[in-house]
C-alpha cells in the first residue's frame, strides 16, 4: 500500500464515479479542497460526478459544527436521492 496513489488510480477510471462530501466533515482530516483534488485527478472522466453538501458531516447528517458527531443519525434525504439517482442512471 505504500506505493498506492488513490488519486492516480481514480484518474484511470473510465466508468461513472460519484464523489460526495459534506462541508462539516472532519475538518482536521478532510477539508472541502479534497473534493477539488478528486475533481482534478478525474478531470478526464466525463462520467465523474461531484457533490458537496453544506452542513453535513462524514455520515451525511446535519450538524452545526465541523466534525460534530451524533449518537444517532438519519442520512440527509438529498444524499439518499443523489445516490439512488446515480445508481439508477448507471446500472452495472
The 8 nearest C-alpha neighbors of each residue, nearest first, counted from 0:
[[1, 3, 2, 4, 5, 8, 7, 6],
 [0, 2, 3, 4, 5, 7, 8, 6],
 [3, 1, 0, 4, 5, 7, 8, 6],
 [4, 2, 0, 1, 5, 8, 7, 6],
 [3, 5, 7, 6, 8, 2, 1, 0],
 [6, 4, 8, 7, 9, 3, 10, 40],
 [7, 5, 9, 8, 4, 40, 10, 37],
 [6, 8, 10, 4, 5, 9, 40, 11],
 [9, 7, 5, 10, 6, 11, 4, 12],
 [10, 8, 6, 12, 11, 7, 5, 41],
 [9, 11, 41, 7, 40, 8, 12, 6],
 [12, 10, 9, 8, 13, 7, 41, 44],
 [13, 11, 9, 10, 14, 8, 44, 41],
 [12, 14, 44, 11, 15, 46, 10, 45],
 [13, 15, 12, 16, 46, 44, 47, 89],
 [16, 14, 46, 47, 13, 17, 89, 48],
 [15, 17, 47, 48, 14, 46, 18, 12],
 [16, 18, 48, 47, 49, 19, 15, 85],
 [19, 17, 49, 48, 50, 16, 20, 34],
 [20, 18, 50, 51, 49, 17, 21, 52],
 [21, 19, 51, 52, 50, 22, 18, 34],
 [20, 22, 55, 52, 56, 23, 24, 51],
 [21, 23, 53, 54, 24, 55, 52, 31],
 [24, 22, 65, 56, 55, 21, 54, 66],
 [23, 25, 56, 57, 66, 21, 22, 65],
 [26, 24, 66, 29, 28, 27, 65, 23],
 [27, 25, 29, 28, 30, 65, 24, 66],
 [26, 28, 25, 29, 30, 66, 24, 65],
 [29, 27, 26, 25, 30, 24, 66, 33],
 [30, 28, 26, 25, 27, 24, 33, 31],
 [31, 29, 32, 26, 33, 28, 24, 27],
 [30, 32, 33, 34, 22, 29, 35, 20],
 [31, 33, 35, 34, 30, 36, 29, 37],
 [34, 32, 36, 31, 35, 30, 37, 29],
 [33, 35, 37, 32, 36, 31, 38, 20],
 [34, 36, 38, 32, 33, 37, 39, 31],
 [37, 35, 33, 39, 38, 34, 40, 32],
 [38, 36, 40, 34, 39, 35, 41, 33],
 [37, 39, 35, 41, 36, 40, 42, 34],
 [38, 40, 42, 36, 37, 41, 35, 43],
 [39, 41, 37, 10, 38, 6, 42, 36],
 [42, 40, 10, 38, 43, 39, 44, 37],
 [41, 43, 39, 44, 38, 40, 45, 10],
 [44, 42, 41, 45, 10, 40, 13, 39],
 [43, 45, 46, 41, 42, 47, 13, 12],
 [44, 46, 47, 43, 42, 15, 48, 13],
 [47, 45, 15, 44, 48, 14, 16, 13],
 [48, 46, 16, 15, 45, 44, 17, 49],
 [47, 49, 17, 18, 16, 46, 50, 15],
 [50, 48, 18, 19, 17, 47, 51, 38],
 [51, 49, 19, 18, 20, 52, 48, 17],
 [50, 52, 20, 21, 19, 53, 22, 49],
 [51, 53, 21, 55, 22, 20, 54, 50],
 [54, 52, 22, 55, 21, 51, 23, 61],
 [53, 55, 23, 22, 61, 62, 52, 21],
 [56, 54, 61, 21, 59, 60, 23, 53],
 [55, 57, 24, 23, 59, 21, 58, 60],
 [58, 56, 24, 59, 21, 25, 55, 20],
 [59, 57, 56, 60, 74, 55, 72, 24],
 [60, 58, 55, 56, 74, 57, 75, 21],
 [59, 61, 55, 74, 58, 56, 75, 73],
 [60, 62, 55, 54, 56, 59, 63, 75],
 [63, 61, 64, 54, 55, 67, 60, 56],
 [62, 64, 54, 61, 65, 67, 23, 55],
 [65, 63, 67, 62, 23, 66, 54, 56],
 [66, 64, 23, 67, 26, 24, 25, 56],
 [65, 67, 25, 24, 23, 26, 68, 64],
 [68, 66, 65, 64, 62, 69, 56, 63],
 [69, 67, 66, 70, 62, 56, 71, 58],
 [68, 70, 71, 72, 67, 62, 60, 61],
 [69, 71, 68, 72, 67, 73, 60, 58],
 [72, 70, 69, 73, 68, 60, 74, 58],
 [71, 73, 60, 74, 69, 70, 58, 61],
 [72, 74, 60, 75, 71, 59, 76, 61],
 [73, 75, 60, 59, 72, 76, 58, 79],
 [74, 76, 78, 77, 60, 59, 73, 79],
 [75, 77, 79, 78, 80, 74, 81, 73],
 [78, 76, 80, 79, 75, 81, 82, 74],
 [79, 77, 81, 80, 76, 75, 82, 59],
 [80, 78, 76, 82, 81, 77, 83, 75],
 [79, 81, 77, 83, 78, 82, 84, 76],
 [80, 82, 84, 78, 79, 83, 77, 85],
 [83, 81, 85, 79, 84, 80, 86, 78],
 [84, 82, 80, 86, 85, 81, 87, 79],
 [83, 85, 81, 87, 82, 86, 80, 88],
 [84, 86, 82, 88, 83, 87, 89, 81],
 [87, 85, 89, 83, 88, 84, 90, 82],
 [86, 88, 84, 89, 85, 90, 83, 82],
 [89, 87, 85, 86, 84, 90, 83, 15],
 [88, 90, 86, 87, 85, 91, 15, 84],
 [91, 89, 86, 87, 88, 85, 15, 84],
 [90, 89, 86, 87, 88, 14, 15, 85]]
